[in-house]
Amino acid sequence: MKYKIDVMLDEGAYLPERAHILDAGMDLRSRENKVIYKHNSATFDTGVHMAIPEGYVGFLKSKSGLNVNYGLRGEGVIDSGYTGSIVVKLYNDSDQDYEVKRGDKISQIVIIPVLLDGVREVKNLEDSERGSNGFGSTGK
């Protein structure tokens, strides 16, 4: 089933868009010029308000090019029901300052379904192949 998500834009904001029709994420752009200093972070108010449908969530995910090429990362969760402006926080893990210009793609939002049935407490969990084996349990 396909949905269109209602979006409201503040002045100077950009409509989220996919670069390619099959992309999972919609790009979010900066509406300001700002420097993210090395080993520091900066926040960007995108001016994008989205009506994410009930039963869905928006995950803010790093742009892989910014992450791989420049050491920038940022994550976040936008719950349905939140209609305020989406704010992106980017961390600069590199040894170089990074200049963001107005209109640059800074993050992407991926809309996915979520289970809203809650949790229930039980005394035991069913056995599984992995069980309680954690990090590194499958080898290198």
LINMO-V452339 format. One record per pair of residues at least 12 apart in sequence whose ideal C-beta (glycine too) atoms are under 10 Angstrom apart, sorted by the first residue. I is the first residue (numbers start at 0). J is the second residue. D is the distance in Angstrom with one decimal. If there is no record, write none. Layout:
# LINMO-V452339
I/J/D, I/J/D
This chain:
# LINMO-V452339
2/51/9.6, 2/52/6.1, 2/55/8.1, 2/110/8.2, 3/50/10.0, 4/25/8.9, 4/49/5.6, 4/50/6.2, 4/51/6.5, 4/52/7.2, 4/55/8.7, 4/57/8.8, 4/108/9.6, 4/110/6.8, 5/48/8.8, 5/49/7.4, 5/50/4.2, 5/51/9.4, 5/52/9.4, 5/82/9.2, 6/25/9.4, 6/47/6.3, 6/48/6.8, 6/49/5.4, 6/50/7.6, 6/85/9.9, 7/46/9.1, 7/47/8.0, 7/48/4.2, 7/49/8.1, 7/50/8.1, 7/82/7.7, 7/84/9.2, 8/30/9.3, 8/45/9.0, 8/46/5.9, 8/47/6.3, 8/48/7.4, 8/84/9.4, 9/30/7.8, 9/44/8.0, 9/45/8.4, 9/46/3.4, 9/47/7.8, 9/48/7.5, 9/84/6.2, 10/30/8.4, 10/46/7.1, 11/29/9.9, 11/30/4.4, 11/31/8.0, 11/45/9.9, 11/46/6.2, 11/101/7.7, 11/102/9.7, 12/27/9.3, 12/28/8.0, 12/29/9.8, 12/30/5.3, 12/44/8.8, 12/45/6.1, 12/46/3.0, 12/47/5.4, 12/48/8.6, 12/84/8.0, 12/85/9.4, 13/26/8.4, 13/27/7.7, 13/28/4.1, 13/29/8.5, 13/30/6.8, 13/45/7.7, 13/46/8.0, 13/47/7.5, 13/101/9.2, 13/102/6.8, 13/103/10.0, 13/104/9.2, 14/26/9.8, 14/27/9.9, 14/28/8.9, 14/47/7.7, 15/27/5.7, 15/28/8.3, 15/45/8.4, 15/47/6.0, 15/49/7.5, 15/57/9.5, 15/85/8.7, 15/106/9.8, 15/107/8.3, 15/108/6.2, 15/110/9.8, 16/28/8.9, 16/104/9.5, 17/107/8.8, 18/104/8.3, 18/107/9.3, 22/107/8.0, 22/109/9.3, 23/58/9.7, 23/60/8.7, 23/107/8.1, 23/108/9.8, 23/109/5.1, 23/110/8.8, 23/111/8.5, 24/57/9.8, 24/58/8.4, 24/59/9.1, 24/60/5.9, 24/61/9.9, 24/62/8.4, 24/63/9.8, 24/106/8.5, 24/107/3.2, 24/108/6.2, 24/109/4.6, 24/110/8.8, 25/47/9.4, 25/49/9.3, 25/57/9.0, 25/106/9.8, 25/107/6.2, 25/108/5.4, 25/109/7.9, 25/110/7.9, 26/62/7.5, 26/103/9.7, 26/104/4.5, 26/105/8.4, 26/106/7.7, 26/107/5.4, 26/108/8.4, 27/43/8.3, 27/45/5.1, 27/46/9.8, 27/47/6.3, 27/49/10.0, 27/57/10.0, 27/59/7.6, 27/62/9.1, 27/73/9.9, 27/85/6.6, 27/87/6.2, 27/104/7.2, 27/105/6.1, 27/106/4.7, 27/107/6.4, 27/108/6.0, 28/43/9.0, 28/45/7.0, 28/46/9.5, 28/47/8.7, 28/87/9.8, 28/99/9.6, 28/100/9.8, 28/101/8.1, 28/102/5.5, 28/103/6.3, 28/104/5.6, 28/105/6.5, 28/106/8.9, 29/41/9.7, 29/43/5.1, 29/44/9.3, 29/45/7.3, 29/46/9.7, 29/87/8.1, 29/89/9.3, 29/99/5.0, 29/100/7.2, 29/101/6.0, 29/102/6.9, 29/103/5.1, 29/104/8.1, 29/105/4.9, 29/106/9.2, 30/43/7.7, 30/44/7.5, 30/45/6.5, 30/46/5.3, 30/47/9.0, 30/84/9.9, 30/101/6.0, 30/102/7.9, 30/103/9.9, 30/105/9.9, 31/43/6.9, 31/44/8.0, 31/45/9.7, 31/46/9.5, 31/99/7.8, 31/100/8.8, 31/101/5.9, 31/102/9.8, 31/103/9.9, 32/98/7.4, 32/99/6.8, 32/100/5.4, 32/101/5.6, 32/102/9.6, 32/103/9.0, 33/89/9.2, 33/97/9.5, 33/98/7.8, 33/99/5.1, 33/100/8.8, 33/101/9.2, 33/103/9.7, 33/105/9.5, 34/91/9.2, 34/96/5.4, 34/97/7.1, 34/98/5.3, 34/99/7.4, 35/65/10.0, 35/69/9.1, 35/70/9.7, 35/71/6.8, 35/73/9.8, 35/88/9.9, 35/89/5.6, 35/90/7.9, 35/91/4.3, 35/93/9.2, 35/95/9.9, 35/96/7.0, 35/97/4.8, 35/98/8.0, 35/99/6.5, 35/105/9.5, 36/91/6.6, 36/95/9.4, 36/96/5.1, 36/97/8.3, 37/70/8.5, 37/91/5.8, 37/92/8.6, 37/93/5.9, 37/94/5.4, 37/95/5.7, 37/96/5.4, 37/97/8.0, 38/70/9.3, 38/90/8.8, 38/91/6.6, 38/92/7.0, 38/93/7.9, 38/94/7.6, 38/95/9.9, 38/96/9.8, 39/89/9.7, 39/90/7.8, 39/91/5.8, 39/92/9.7, 39/96/8.6, 39/97/9.8, 40/71/9.6, 40/72/9.6, 40/73/8.3, 40/88/5.8, 40/89/6.3, 40/90/4.6, 40/91/6.8, 40/92/9.6, 41/71/9.8, 41/73/9.6, 41/87/9.2, 41/88/7.4, 41/89/5.9, 41/90/8.7, 41/91/7.8, 41/97/9.0, 41/99/7.7, 41/105/9.6, 42/73/9.3, 42/86/5.6, 42/87/7.0, 42/88/4.9, 42/89/7.8, 43/73/8.9, 43/85/9.2, 43/86/6.8, 43/87/4.7, 43/88/7.8, 43/89/6.9, 43/99/7.2, 43/103/9.5, 43/105/5.7, 43/106/8.1, 44/83/9.6, 44/84/5.4, 44/85/8.1, 44/86/5.2, 44/87/8.3, 45/59/9.8, 45/84/6.4, 45/85/4.9, 45/86/6.9, 45/87/6.2, 45/105/7.8, 45/106/8.0, 45/108/9.4, 46/84/5.5, 46/85/8.3, 46/86/9.7, 47/77/9.7, 47/83/10.0, 47/84/6.5, 47/85/4.9, 47/86/9.6, 47/87/9.6, 47/108/8.4, 48/81/8.9, 48/82/5.2, 48/83/6.5, 48/84/5.8, 48/85/7.3, 49/77/6.8, 49/79/9.2, 49/81/8.3, 49/82/7.3, 49/83/9.7, 49/84/9.7, 49/85/6.8, 49/108/7.5, 49/110/8.4, 50/79/8.1, 50/80/9.0, 50/81/9.5, 50/82/6.2, 51/77/6.2, 51/78/7.2, 51/79/4.3, 51/80/7.8, 51/81/7.4, 51/82/8.7, 51/108/8.9, 51/110/6.4, 52/79/6.0, 52/80/9.9, 52/110/8.3, 52/112/9.2, 53/78/9.9, 53/79/5.0, 53/80/7.5, 53/113/9.7, 53/115/7.8, 54/79/7.1, 54/112/5.8, 54/113/6.6, 54/114/8.6, 54/115/6.2, 55/77/9.7, 55/78/9.2, 55/79/5.7, 55/110/5.5, 55/111/6.6, 55/112/5.6, 55/113/6.6, 55/115/9.9, 56/76/6.1, 56/77/6.8, 56/78/6.0, 56/79/6.7, 56/81/9.9, 56/108/9.8, 56/109/9.0, 56/110/7.4, 56/111/6.3, 56/112/8.0, 56/113/4.9, 56/115/9.8, 57/75/8.4, 57/76/7.3, 57/77/3.6, 57/78/7.9, 57/79/8.3, 57/81/8.7, 57/85/7.7, 57/107/9.9, 57/108/4.6, 57/109/7.1, 57/110/5.4, 57/111/8.3, 58/74/7.5, 58/75/7.5, 58/76/6.3, 58/77/7.7, 58/107/8.9, 58/108/6.9, 58/109/4.8, 58/110/8.0, 58/111/6.6, 58/113/9.9, 59/73/6.4, 59/74/5.9, 59/75/3.6, 59/76/7.2, 59/77/6.7, 59/85/7.4, 59/86/9.2, 59/87/6.1, 59/88/8.7, 59/105/9.7, 59/106/5.2, 59/107/7.4, 59/108/5.7, 59/109/8.2, 60/72/9.4, 60/73/8.2, 60/74/6.6, 60/75/8.7, 60/106/6.9, 60/107/5.3, 60/108/7.5, 60/109/5.7, 61/73/5.6, 61/74/6.8, 61/87/9.9, 61/89/8.3, 61/90/9.2, 61/105/9.4, 61/106/6.9, 61/107/7.9, 62/89/9.5, 62/103/9.6, 62/104/5.8, 62/105/7.0, 62/106/6.3, 62/107/6.0, 63/107/9.1, 64/104/8.4, 65/89/7.9, 65/91/9.7, 65/97/8.2, 65/99/9.4, 65/103/9.0, 65/104/7.8, 65/105/7.4, 65/106/8.5, 66/89/9.9, 66/90/10.0, 66/92/8.9, 68/93/9.4, 68/97/10.0, 69/89/9.9, 69/91/7.7, 69/92/9.2, 69/93/6.0, 69/95/7.6, 69/97/5.4, 70/90/8.5, 70/91/6.1, 70/92/4.3, 70/93/3.2, 70/94/8.1, 70/95/7.9, 70/97/7.9, 71/89/5.2, 71/90/7.0, 71/91/5.7, 71/92/7.5, 71/93/7.6, 71/97/6.1, 71/99/8.9, 71/105/8.1, 71/106/9.3, 72/88/9.7, 72/89/7.1, 72/90/5.3, 72/91/8.6, 72/92/6.6, 72/106/9.6, 73/87/5.6, 73/88/5.5, 73/89/4.4, 73/90/6.3, 73/91/9.9, 73/105/7.6, 73/106/5.6, 73/107/9.9, 74/87/9.5, 74/88/8.5, 74/89/10.0, 74/90/9.2, 74/106/8.8, 75/87/6.9, 75/88/7.0, 75/106/8.0, 75/108/8.8, 76/113/9.8, 77/108/6.7, 77/110/8.9, 78/113/8.9, 79/110/9.5, 79/113/8.5, 79/115/9.2, 85/106/8.5, 85/108/7.1, 87/105/5.5, 87/106/4.5, 87/107/9.7, 87/108/9.2, 88/106/9.1, 89/105/6.2, 89/106/7.3
